[in-house]
Amino acid sequence: MQTDNLALIGVMAAAGLALLMPTISTLISGVGLSVAEATTWINRRKAVVLDLRAPADFQAGHLPNSKSLPFSKLSSDLERLKLDRKLPLILVCQNGNESRRAAQQLRKMGFAEVGLLDGGLKAWQTANLPLVK
């Protein structure tokens, strides 16, 4: 009887952990934002858009009013941008992968709210939203 209870408790704990994993992941790496949510953050919350792609990719086309900071220079060049750590940040890369790693670093550096554009610049382009060249 007690063995059955222990097994049941183990199954319940594993199920609870599985349900919490997406929340834990979001807290660590940042909030995933759809294109519509990112637009709302930009327009209503004065979010700063940080483009993590290479300078040549940024010059080829980027979100309006975004700031260029290649992922490879995130730690060394972040201070030159003089970003307000209280404002939300939206991270943009080509497809969303570098944004996740950058979000973890930025949260450790004191940025309270970091959003990731789900799908990166490709998602923005797919939604036919404007790019600046």
N, C-alpha and C positions, 0 to 999 in steps of 0.2 A: 504494500500500500504506500509506504513512504517513498519507495523508488519511483512509483508512478507520479507522485506529487513533485518530486525533484525533476523528472523528465518534463512534466507539464510546465513547471516554473522556467526551466531552460528554454522551452519552445516559446513561451510568452516573452521572455527577455530578448530572445533573438528577433522575434517579430517586432517588438518595440524598438529595438536598435535599428532594424531595417527601415522602419517608418521615420525615424529621426535622422537618418543619414542625409537626405536632401537638405534638411534644415541646417545641420552641422556644416555641410559642404558650403552652403550659401554664406553662413557666418564667417567661415574661414576665407573663402575666395571672393565673395562679392555677390551682388544680386544680378541675376540674368534679366536683361531687359529686351523686350520685343522692340521693333522699330517704333511702334506707336508709343510705348512706354518711354523710350528714350526721348522722343519728341516732346512728350509731356514734361519730362524732367528738364529738358532744355528750355522750354517756353515758360513753364510755371514755377520751376524751382531754381532757375538760374544755374543749372549744372554746367560744369566746365567739361568740354570734350577734349580728351587727350588721345591723340592718334599715335600709336606705337609702331607704325610701319616705317620702313626706311625712307629717308628724305626724298629719294626719287619717286617712290610710290606716292608719298604725300603730295608732291608737286603735280603728279599726274591726275590727282583728284582726291578731295577730302571733304568732310562735312563742313558746312559753313561755321565760321568762328572757332574751329578746332585748333588746338595747339599741337605742334609736332614735337614728339619726344620719342625717338626710336627706343625700342625695348632694350637694346644693348647699352643704352646710355641712361637708363632710368635712374639708377642709383647716383651716378656722377653728375648729371645735369638737371635733376629735378628742382633744385633750389633756385636756379636761374629763372624759372618760370614764375616764382613768387605766388604760388597758388594758395588760396584761402582754404585751410584744412576743414573749415566748417561747411563749405559748400559741397554739394554732391559732385562726384566725378563720374564721368562716363568714359570707359576705356574702349577704344576701337583698334582692332587689328584687321588683318585680311579676312580671317574666317572665325575668330573667336578663341583660338588656342593660346596665343601669347597673352591675351587679356587676363586669363585666369591666373597665370603665374604672376603677372604684374600686380593684380589686385591683392594677392597675399602680401607682397612686399609693401605696397602702399598702406595697407591696413596696419602693418607693423610700424610704419613711419608716422602714424597718427591721423590718417585720413579716416574720418568716421563713416562715411557713406560712399561706397564704391559700387558702381553699376557696370555691367559688361554688356555691350551690344551683342545680343545673341546672333550668331551668324556673321558678325563683323561687317566690314564694308560691303561684302557681297550681298548681305541681307538688305542693306540700305539701298543699294543699286537695284535690287530685285523689286523693291517697293517703289521704284521710280522717283525717289526723293533727290533733291538737288545736290550736286557736288560743285565745289569751287576748284578751279584750275589755275 
